[in-house]
């Protein structure tokens, strides 16, 4: 996930882009006996139109008691994805 910061992107946006979200992969997926392989360069920060503001930040929901509460918000984190292939 760290290479995204070089491009000024991140998985979490507060005052600036940061990378707080990571994948944890079990040893069983990455060992040589596994039938799965991680597809190189397939890791993405998913930015869907409905959860992204014009400034490329996530649409936050905040707390119901906060001034900036948005019931249509999602999170201050973007989802992340990676693709696996079967051997």
N, C-alpha and C positions, 0 to 999 in steps of 0.2 A: 504493500500500500504506500510505502514511503515515496516511490517515484512520482506519485501524483502531486506531491508538494512542489517538485521542481517546476511544474507547469502552473503553479499558483492555485491548485485545486485541493480539496480535502473532503473528508467524509463527515466532518462536523464543522459548523460555521457559527461562531459567536461574534467575536470582534475581528477575527481573521480565520482563514481556512486552516484546519488542523486535521491530523489523522489519528483518530481515537479508535476507529473500528478496524479490526483485523480478523483474519480467518485463523481458526485453530483446526488443524488437520490431524486426525489420528494416525498413529504410526502404521496402522493397517492399510491405510490408503496410499502411503508413499513408499512402502517397502517393495522390493522387487517381486514378491509373490502376489501382489495385489492385481486384480483384474481391472482396476481403475488407474487412470493417469490424469493429472491436472494438465489441461491444455495450456501451453506456454502463452503468455501475454493475453489471457482471456479474462483477467481480473478487471472488474469495472466498478465505477461508482455509478449507481443507477439514478438518473435524474429524469423522472417522469414529469411531464408538463404540469399535471395537477398538484405536484408537491414541490414545485420550484417557483421562486419569486423571479421577477425581472432582473434582479441583481445576482442571479445564479446561486441564491441561498435557499435552504429548505423553508417551506412554509411552516412556521412553528405554531403549536397550539397553546403553549404557556400553561398557566393555571387559571381555573375559572375566576379566582379572586383578583387576578392581575389585570392591569389596564390594557395590556396588549393581547388579552385572551382572544383566540380565534378558534371557534368550534369546528371550523373546516380545516384546521391545521393538522400537521402530521407529527413532526419531530424536528429537532435541530440537528439530526443525523440523517444522511442519505443512506439508503440500503446499498449493500455491496453484493457482488456476485462473482463467481468463478465457474468455469465450465470443466466438467470431467468427461473423459472418454472411456469407453469400455474397450478392453483389448480383444 
